[in-house]
Structures are given as structure tokens and as C-alpha cells.
Amino acid sequence: MSTEHENTLPLTLLEELHTEGAGYDIIRYIGLPEVFGNQSNTLLYFMGKNIARKLQIQSISDIKYQICI
């Protein structure tokens, strides 16, 4: 059985992700709705919720760190 901490991701991982440009918008606003139809917003909600739970957020400053990236 794995513990919750083993499944978490370091906040520094966010620095390696780059979503600038049209590719992200094309996937989010055109690609996902074509594949998942009217369920794409629900899918994005739950994906975001699950990803947020995996990040190692320990304090308010960690949330500020995420926003500033």
C-alpha cells in the first residue's frame, strides 16, 4: 500500500512546465471538447483537482510560489 506522500510531486516541477503559446489553448479549447464533448469541463475540473492534491503544498507561501511561476 502506498502512502499519500509517495504520490506527491515537488513544487519545483512546475518550473519545468511551460504552457506559453497556442498549443495549450488549442488542446484545451478545441481538442478536448472534440474528444469529450460537453464533459470536457468536468474532465478539466477533476484533472486539476487531482493534480493539485499531488503537489507538495505545505504553507501559504507554497501557493504564492505556484502563482508566481
Backbone as CSV, one residue per row, in Angstrom:
resi,resn,N_x,N_y,N_z,CA_x,CA_y,CA_z,C_x,C_y,C_z
1,MET,0.843,-1.175,0.000,0.000,0.000,0.000,0.891,1.242,0.000
2,SER,0.647,2.181,-0.896,1.462,3.386,-0.952,0.858,4.467,-0.071
3,THR,1.719,5.292,0.471,1.236,6.399,1.289,0.978,7.605,0.413
4,GLU,0.220,8.550,0.950,-0.117,9.758,0.186,1.131,10.552,-0.168
5,HIS,2.118,10.580,0.724,3.337,11.346,0.468,4.146,10.782,-0.702
6,GLU,4.096,9.485,-0.901,4.832,8.873,-2.006,4.282,9.304,-3.359
7,ASN,3.024,9.710,-3.400,2.378,10.091,-4.647,2.446,11.590,-4.919
8,THR,3.091,12.358,-4.044,3.144,13.794,-4.234,4.296,14.188,-5.148
9,LEU,4.173,15.367,-5.709,5.181,15.905,-6.629,5.782,17.169,-6.038
10,PRO,7.075,17.407,-6.231,7.680,18.633,-5.700,7.177,19.862,-6.459
11,LEU,7.035,20.969,-5.741,6.583,22.205,-6.376,7.542,22.675,-7.455
12,THR,8.813,22.352,-7.333,9.796,22.792,-8.317,9.525,22.182,-9.695
13,LEU,8.755,21.114,-9.740,8.382,20.512,-11.016,7.617,21.511,-11.885
14,LEU,6.882,22.419,-11.256,6.108,23.416,-12.001,7.003,24.328,-12.833
15,GLU,8.233,24.545,-12.381,9.162,25.397,-13.121,9.531,24.785,-14.469
16,GLU,9.439,23.475,-14.575,9.808,22.786,-15.809,8.668,22.747,-16.829
17,LEU,7.465,23.090,-16.405,6.315,23.062,-17.293,6.150,24.418,-17.965
18,HIS,5.992,24.417,-19.253,5.810,25.659,-19.999,4.539,25.546,-20.822
19,THR,3.612,26.469,-20.620,2.357,26.428,-21.354,2.154,27.679,-22.191
20,GLU,3.210,28.405,-22.468,3.098,29.599,-23.291,2.862,29.184,-24.735
21,GLY,2.072,29.963,-25.420,1.819,29.680,-26.826,0.430,29.126,-27.059
22,ALA,0.145,28.893,-28.305,-1.193,28.485,-28.705,-1.458,26.998,-28.504
23,GLY,-0.417,26.175,-28.375,-0.620,24.736,-28.260,-1.514,24.354,-27.097
24,TYR,-1.277,24.942,-25.950,-2.090,24.665,-24.768,-3.545,25.050,-25.022
25,ASP,-3.760,26.237,-25.567,-5.125,26.705,-25.829,-5.837,25.840,-26.856
26,ILE,-5.113,25.392,-27.874,-5.713,24.532,-28.889,-6.179,23.221,-28.264
27,ILE,-5.333,22.631,-27.427,-5.713,21.376,-26.776,-6.903,21.598,-25.850
28,ARG,-6.836,22.648,-25.028,-7.892,22.872,-24.030,-9.224,23.273,-24.654
29,TYR,-9.197,24.194,-25.595,-10.449,24.768,-26.093,-10.971,24.130,-27.376
30,ILE,-10.134,23.376,-28.079,-10.591,22.743,-29.313,-10.486,21.221,-29.215
31,GLY,-9.305,20.711,-28.852,-9.073,19.269,-28.836,-9.907,18.515,-27.814
32,LEU,-9.850,18.933,-26.553,-10.608,18.225,-25.523,-12.113,18.245,-25.775
33,PRO,-12.700,19.396,-26.120,-14.145,19.373,-26.407,-14.516,18.461,-27.578
34,GLU,-13.646,18.343,-28.571,-13.939,17.438,-29.686,-13.930,15.983,-29.246
35,VAL,-13.012,15.635,-28.338,-12.909,14.252,-27.882,-13.965,13.937,-26.817
36,PHE,-14.149,14.851,-25.856,-15.014,14.562,-24.715,-16.346,15.303,-24.740
37,GLY,-16.592,16.107,-25.737,-17.864,16.809,-25.852,-18.129,17.712,-24.664
38,ASN,-19.384,17.705,-24.213,-19.749,18.608,-23.113,-19.179,18.147,-21.770
39,GLN,-18.479,17.026,-21.721,-17.846,16.551,-20.480,-16.433,17.106,-20.297
40,SER,-15.932,17.886,-21.270,-14.547,18.356,-21.186,-14.324,19.273,-19.989
41,ASN,-15.289,20.127,-19.641,-15.118,21.000,-18.472,-15.051,20.188,-17.189
42,THR,-15.878,19.153,-17.084,-15.848,18.284,-15.909,-14.510,17.552,-15.828
43,LEU,-14.036,17.075,-16.960,-12.750,16.386,-17.009,-11.622,17.315,-16.557
44,LEU,-11.596,18.545,-17.063,-10.565,19.507,-16.665,-10.636,19.813,-15.175
45,TYR,-11.843,19.914,-14.640,-12.012,20.184,-13.207,-11.378,19.068,-12.373
46,PHE,-11.740,17.825,-12.671,-11.228,16.712,-11.873,-9.738,16.481,-12.092
47,MET,-9.251,16.710,-13.300,-7.809,16.591,-13.540,-7.059,17.630,-12.709
48,GLY,-7.539,18.870,-12.709,-6.902,19.923,-11.918,-6.942,19.633,-10.439
49,LYS,-8.073,19.146,-9.974,-8.230,18.805,-8.561,-7.246,17.707,-8.163
50,ASN,-7.134,16.669,-8.985,-6.228,15.571,-8.671,-4.765,15.992,-8.742
51,ILE,-4.411,16.831,-9.708,-3.037,17.326,-9.801,-2.706,18.180,-8.589
52,ALA,-3.625,19.054,-8.185,-3.389,19.908,-7.018,-3.153,19.081,-5.760
53,ARG,-3.840,17.976,-5.643,-3.652,17.111,-4.470,-2.290,16.420,-4.482
54,LYS,-1.685,16.286,-5.640,-0.382,15.624,-5.737,0.785,16.569,-5.448
55,LEU,0.561,17.876,-5.524,1.634,18.833,-5.270,1.884,18.966,-3.775
56,GLN,3.140,19.130,-3.414,3.531,19.210,-2.010,3.312,20.626,-1.485
57,ILE,2.084,20.958,-1.185,1.759,22.280,-0.647,1.731,22.174,0.869
58,GLN,2.636,22.901,1.516,2.748,22.841,2.967,2.335,24.143,3.647
59,SER,2.318,25.241,2.891,2.031,26.536,3.506,1.458,27.502,2.471
60,ILE,1.026,28.652,2.947,0.509,29.697,2.061,1.604,30.162,1.102
61,SER,2.845,30.207,1.547,3.931,30.641,0.661,4.116,29.679,-0.509
62,ASP,3.790,28.397,-0.327,3.844,27.450,-1.435,2.805,27.791,-2.502
63,ILE,1.646,28.246,-2.077,0.609,28.650,-3.029,1.056,29.897,-3.776
64,LYS,1.657,30.835,-3.076,2.188,32.040,-3.729,3.265,31.662,-4.734
65,TYR,4.084,30.678,-4.384,5.138,30.195,-5.275,4.535,29.686,-6.578
66,GLN,3.448,28.954,-6.489,2.796,28.406,-7.671,2.239,29.519,-8.559
67,ILE,1.660,30.521,-7.953,1.056,31.617,-8.710,2.119,32.432,-9.439
68,CYS,3.275,32.587,-8.833,4.333,33.430,-9.403,5.103,32.743,-10.534
69,ILE,4.939,31.454,-10.688,5.687,30.740,-11.726,5.178,31.103,-13.079
